[in-house]
């Protein structure tokens, strides 16, 4: 349920409501808005219904949240969440361009990509140190060495780092080096992993699963937010359908739906969705028009020799033109860049 406080409610009155809710074993999540404070309450429905919360000082009304996802819904928080990372803002009208190689291969490769992203006006650097691959014989990433290479690129360019976490056992290392922790499509319903990153403070970029519905995707985000980490970024990266013209089917309708259903920022990954570099720009522009808060794309200094997903990567030599077109449309749509 959702407890909406009066506009003039005091901090003490809010604290009393929270304490009363916690007395019956429920959890309270306070969201402070510009005018009113909303307390999201999770717990046994019967026990909560029996509580005389509406009679408590400072309470305006109590409303049931109908969606199965509570804390990430717009019912709980009507105002857009803005995630800030190293001075870069994403969501709530702020547009973010995140780019870099699919996987970190060498210091020279990741630095070349980082410089190209920085010079083109990109806001964050993506790069995989741990890579989930369909084949167990494919390149699996450089692990800790890859994280250190990303950190060196951040040191030179100032770009915050987005990198994927696959295993809770690697969380401490990833947490030390990354600015944003990515949970990939294959791990979207790895609930133990979601809970672990939810207990940490760094933002989480949550990709939609290959066959996940929008509701399942938002429920996965709920796992993170429920543990206390509200800095979640949703990423649509294409879903598996009958169509074979592209690697996956980019669901731009989901972007618009999620923007209505949730306050969390939503970005789009057209590289993994299409698997074709010539489609990255048009689908990036379509994502911007659909209301996306950012794009996550792959760019590589030498795609034909990439160890992972080279065929879908934009060459860094073409990245500046791509970034200019995407940023131009985002600005035209009223977005603030970064």
C-alpha positions as CSV (number, residue, x, y, z in Angstrom):
1,X,0.0,0.0,0.0
2,X,1.0,3.7,-0.2
3,X,0.6,6.2,2.6
4,X,0.3,9.7,1.3
5,X,1.2,12.3,3.9
6,X,-0.3,15.7,4.2
7,X,1.7,18.6,2.6
8,X,2.3,20.1,6.0
9,X,3.4,16.7,7.6
10,X,6.4,16.9,9.8
11,X,9.5,14.6,9.8
12,X,8.4,13.3,13.2
13,X,4.9,12.4,11.9
14,X,6.5,10.5,8.9
15,X,8.8,8.7,11.4
16,X,5.8,7.7,13.5
17,X,4.1,6.1,10.5
18,X,7.2,4.3,9.5
19,X,7.7,3.0,13.1
20,X,4.0,1.8,13.3
21,X,4.4,-0.1,10.0
22,X,7.6,-1.8,11.1
23,X,5.9,-2.9,14.3
24,X,3.9,-5.5,12.3
25,X,7.0,-6.7,10.4
26,X,6.3,-4.7,7.3
27,X,8.9,-2.5,5.5
28,X,8.5,1.2,4.7
29,X,10.2,3.1,1.9
30,X,10.0,6.8,2.1
31,X,9.9,9.0,-1.1
32,X,10.1,12.7,-0.5
33,X,8.6,14.8,-3.2
34,X,8.6,18.6,-3.8
35,X,5.2,18.9,-2.1
36,X,4.3,15.7,-0.3
37,X,6.0,12.6,1.1
38,X,4.8,9.1,0.1
39,X,5.6,6.0,2.2
40,X,5.5,2.7,0.3
41,X,4.6,-0.1,2.6
42,X,5.4,-3.8,1.8
43,X,4.0,-6.6,4.0
44,X,1.1,-8.8,4.9
45,X,-2.0,-7.3,3.3
46,X,-4.4,-8.3,6.1
47,X,-2.2,-7.0,8.9
48,X,-1.6,-3.7,7.1
49,X,-5.3,-3.2,6.3
50,X,-6.1,-3.6,10.0
51,X,-3.7,-0.8,10.9
52,X,-5.4,2.6,11.6
53,X,-2.9,4.5,9.5
54,X,-5.4,7.0,8.2
55,X,-6.1,8.1,11.7
56,X,-2.5,8.9,12.4
57,X,-1.4,12.6,12.5
58,X,-0.1,13.9,9.2
59,X,-1.6,11.2,7.0
60,X,-3.7,12.4,4.1
61,X,-4.9,9.0,2.8
62,X,-3.9,5.4,2.3
63,X,-4.0,3.9,-1.2
64,X,-3.6,0.3,-2.4
65,X,-0.9,-0.2,-5.1
66,X,-2.5,-2.5,-7.6
67,X,0.6,-3.3,-9.7
68,X,2.6,-6.4,-8.5
69,X,5.7,-4.2,-8.7
70,X,5.3,-1.6,-6.0
71,X,8.4,0.5,-5.4
72,X,9.3,1.0,-9.1
73,X,5.7,2.0,-10.1
74,X,4.5,5.5,-10.9
75,X,1.8,4.9,-8.4
76,X,4.5,5.0,-5.7
77,X,6.6,7.7,-7.2
78,X,4.9,9.9,-9.9
79,X,8.1,11.9,-10.5
80,X,10.9,10.6,-12.7
81,X,13.9,9.2,-10.9
82,X,17.2,10.8,-12.0
83,X,20.3,8.7,-11.6
84,X,23.5,10.7,-11.2
85,X,26.9,9.1,-11.9
86,X,30.1,11.1,-11.6
87,X,28.3,14.4,-12.5
88,X,26.3,12.7,-15.4
89,X,22.6,12.7,-15.0
90,X,20.2,10.2,-16.6
91,X,16.4,10.3,-16.5
92,X,13.9,13.1,-15.8
93,X,14.7,14.8,-19.0
94,X,18.5,14.1,-19.0
95,X,19.8,12.1,-21.9
96,X,22.9,9.9,-21.6
97,X,25.1,8.4,-24.4
98,X,27.0,5.3,-23.2
99,X,29.4,3.6,-25.5
100,X,32.5,1.5,-25.7
101,X,33.6,-2.0,-26.8
102,X,31.7,-5.1,-26.0
103,X,34.7,-6.5,-24.2
104,X,37.9,-5.2,-22.9
105,X,40.8,-6.7,-24.9
106,X,43.9,-4.6,-24.2
107,X,44.9,-1.2,-22.6
108,X,45.4,0.2,-26.1
109,X,42.0,-0.9,-27.4
110,X,39.9,0.4,-24.4
111,X,41.8,3.7,-24.3
112,X,41.3,4.3,-28.0
113,X,37.6,3.6,-27.6
114,X,37.3,5.8,-24.5
115,X,39.0,8.7,-26.3
116,X,36.7,8.4,-29.2
117,X,33.6,8.4,-26.9
118,X,34.9,11.4,-25.0
119,X,35.7,13.4,-28.0
120,X,32.3,12.7,-29.6
121,X,30.5,14.0,-26.5
122,X,29.7,10.6,-24.9
123,X,28.9,10.5,-21.2
124,X,29.9,7.1,-20.0
125,X,32.2,4.3,-21.1
126,X,30.9,0.7,-21.4
127,X,33.2,-2.3,-21.5
128,X,32.9,-6.0,-20.4
129,X,35.6,-7.5,-18.2
130,X,33.4,-10.6,-17.6
131,X,31.5,-11.8,-20.7
132,X,28.6,-14.3,-20.7
133,X,28.9,-16.2,-24.0
134,X,26.7,-18.8,-25.6
135,X,29.7,-21.0,-26.3
136,X,31.9,-22.1,-23.3
137,X,34.9,-21.9,-25.7
138,X,34.4,-18.3,-26.7
139,X,36.4,-15.4,-25.2
140,X,35.1,-14.9,-21.6
141,X,36.8,-11.6,-20.8
142,X,39.9,-10.6,-18.9
143,X,38.3,-10.4,-15.5
144,X,40.1,-8.3,-12.9
145,X,42.8,-7.2,-15.4
146,X,39.9,-5.9,-17.6
147,X,38.5,-3.9,-14.7
148,X,41.9,-2.3,-14.1
149,X,42.1,-1.3,-17.8
150,X,38.7,0.3,-17.6
151,X,39.8,2.2,-14.5
152,X,42.9,3.5,-16.4
153,X,40.6,4.7,-19.2
154,X,38.4,6.5,-16.7
155,X,41.5,8.1,-15.1
156,X,42.5,9.6,-18.5
157,X,39.1,10.6,-19.9
158,X,37.0,11.2,-16.8
159,X,34.2,8.9,-18.2
160,X,32.3,6.9,-15.6
161,X,32.5,3.1,-16.2
162,X,29.6,0.7,-16.9
163,X,30.5,-2.9,-16.7
164,X,28.7,-6.2,-16.3
165,X,28.6,-8.4,-13.1
166,X,27.8,-12.0,-13.7
167,X,28.7,-13.7,-10.4
168,X,28.1,-12.5,-6.9
169,X,31.6,-13.7,-6.0
170,X,33.0,-11.0,-8.3
171,X,30.9,-8.2,-6.7
172,X,33.6,-6.7,-4.5
173,X,36.0,-6.4,-7.5
174,X,33.4,-5.0,-9.8
175,X,32.1,-2.6,-7.1
176,X,35.6,-1.3,-6.5
177,X,36.3,-0.4,-10.2
178,X,32.8,0.3,-11.7
179,X,30.6,3.3,-11.5
180,X,27.5,1.5,-12.8
181,X,27.0,-2.2,-12.3
182,X,25.3,-3.9,-15.3
183,X,23.1,-7.0,-14.8
184,X,22.9,-8.6,-18.2
185,X,19.9,-10.1,-20.0
186,X,20.8,-13.6,-19.1
187,X,20.9,-12.7,-15.4
188,X,17.8,-10.6,-15.3
189,X,16.0,-13.2,-13.1
190,X,19.1,-14.2,-11.1
191,X,17.3,-13.1,-8.0
192,X,20.3,-13.7,-5.7
193,X,22.4,-11.4,-7.9
194,X,19.7,-8.8,-8.0
195,X,19.4,-8.8,-4.2
196,X,23.2,-8.5,-3.8
197,X,23.5,-5.4,-6.0
198,X,20.4,-4.0,-4.3
199,X,22.3,-4.0,-1.0
200,X,25.1,-1.8,-2.5
201,X,25.0,1.9,-3.2
202,X,26.2,2.0,-6.9
203,X,23.7,2.4,-9.7
204,X,22.5,-0.8,-11.5
205,X,21.8,-1.0,-15.2
206,X,19.3,-3.8,-15.6
207,X,18.9,-5.3,-19.1
208,X,15.6,-6.9,-20.1
209,X,15.8,-10.7,-20.5
210,X,15.7,-12.3,-23.9
211,X,12.1,-13.6,-23.4
212,X,11.0,-11.4,-20.5
213,X,7.7,-9.6,-20.4
214,X,7.6,-5.9,-19.3
215,X,6.1,-7.0,-16.0
216,X,8.8,-9.5,-15.4
217,X,11.5,-6.9,-16.2
218,X,9.9,-4.5,-13.7
219,X,9.6,-7.2,-11.1
220,X,13.3,-7.8,-11.5
221,X,14.0,-4.1,-10.9
222,X,11.7,-4.4,-7.8
223,X,14.2,-7.0,-6.4
224,X,17.0,-4.4,-6.5
225,X,14.9,-1.5,-5.2
226,X,13.4,-3.5,-2.4
227,X,16.9,-4.1,-0.9
228,X,17.4,-0.3,-0.7
229,X,19.2,0.6,-3.9
230,X,16.8,3.0,-5.8
231,X,19.4,3.9,-8.5
232,X,18.2,1.5,-11.2
233,X,18.4,2.1,-15.0
234,X,16.4,-0.1,-17.2
235,X,17.8,-1.2,-20.6
236,X,15.7,-2.6,-23.5
237,X,18.1,-4.7,-25.6
238,X,15.8,-6.6,-27.9
239,X,13.8,-9.8,-27.3
240,X,13.7,-13.1,-29.0
241,X,10.9,-13.5,-31.6
242,X,10.3,-15.5,-34.8
243,X,12.0,-12.7,-36.8
244,X,15.5,-13.5,-38.1
245,X,16.3,-10.3,-40.1
246,X,17.9,-8.9,-36.9
247,X,19.7,-10.6,-34.0
248,X,16.8,-9.8,-31.7
249,X,13.7,-7.7,-32.1
250,X,14.0,-4.2,-30.5
251,X,10.8,-3.5,-28.6
252,X,10.4,0.2,-28.7
253,X,6.8,-0.1,-27.6
254,X,8.2,-1.4,-24.3
255,X,10.1,1.9,-23.8
256,X,6.9,3.9,-24.0
257,X,5.0,1.4,-21.8
258,X,7.7,1.4,-19.1
259,X,7.9,5.2,-19.1
260,X,4.2,5.2,-18.3
261,X,4.3,2.4,-15.7
262,X,7.6,3.2,-13.9
263,X,9.5,6.2,-12.7
264,X,12.9,4.6,-13.5
265,X,15.0,5.8,-16.4
266,X,15.0,3.7,-19.6
267,X,17.7,3.3,-22.1
268,X,18.0,1.3,-25.3
269,X,20.8,-1.0,-26.6
270,X,20.4,-1.1,-30.4
271,X,23.7,-2.9,-30.9
272,X,22.6,-6.1,-29.2
273,X,19.1,-5.7,-30.5
274,X,20.1,-5.6,-34.2
275,X,23.5,-7.3,-34.5
276,X,24.0,-5.0,-37.5
277,X,26.0,-1.7,-37.3
278,X,24.1,-0.1,-40.2
279,X,20.9,-0.3,-38.1
280,X,22.3,1.2,-34.9
281,X,21.8,4.8,-35.9
282,X,18.2,4.5,-37.2
283,X,17.1,2.5,-34.2
284,X,18.9,4.9,-31.8
285,X,17.0,7.8,-33.3
286,X,13.7,5.8,-33.0
287,X,14.5,5.1,-29.4
288,X,15.0,8.8,-28.7
289,X,11.7,9.6,-30.4
290,X,10.0,6.9,-28.3
291,X,11.2,8.7,-25.1
292,X,14.3,6.8,-24.1
293,X,16.6,8.5,-21.6
294,X,19.7,7.3,-23.3
295,X,21.4,4.7,-25.6
296,X,24.0,2.1,-24.9
297,X,26.0,1.2,-28.0
298,X,29.2,-0.7,-28.9
299,X,32.1,1.0,-30.6
300,X,35.5,-0.6,-31.3
301,X,38.7,0.7,-32.9
302,X,38.9,-2.3,-35.2
303,X,35.6,-4.3,-35.2
304,X,36.8,-6.9,-37.7
305,X,39.4,-8.1,-35.2
306,X,37.2,-7.8,-32.1
307,X,37.2,-10.8,-29.8
308,X,33.5,-10.3,-29.0
309,X,30.5,-9.0,-31.1
310,X,32.7,-7.2,-33.7
311,X,30.1,-7.5,-36.5
312,X,27.6,-5.3,-34.6
313,X,30.1,-2.7,-33.3
314,X,30.4,0.8,-34.8
315,X,34.0,1.6,-35.8
316,X,35.3,4.4,-33.6
317,X,36.2,6.3,-36.8
318,X,32.4,6.6,-37.4
319,X,31.3,7.1,-33.9
320,X,31.5,10.9,-33.8
321,X,29.0,11.2,-36.7
322,X,26.7,8.7,-35.0
323,X,26.9,10.6,-31.7
324,X,26.2,14.0,-33.3
325,X,23.1,12.7,-35.0
326,X,21.8,11.1,-31.8
327,X,22.6,14.0,-29.6
328,X,21.0,16.4,-32.0
329,X,17.6,14.6,-32.0
330,X,17.7,14.2,-28.2
331,X,18.2,18.0,-27.9
332,X,15.4,18.6,-30.4
333,X,13.1,16.4,-28.3
334,X,13.8,18.6,-25.3
335,X,16.3,16.4,-23.5
336,X,19.2,17.9,-21.6
337,X,22.4,16.1,-22.6
338,X,24.1,14.4,-19.6
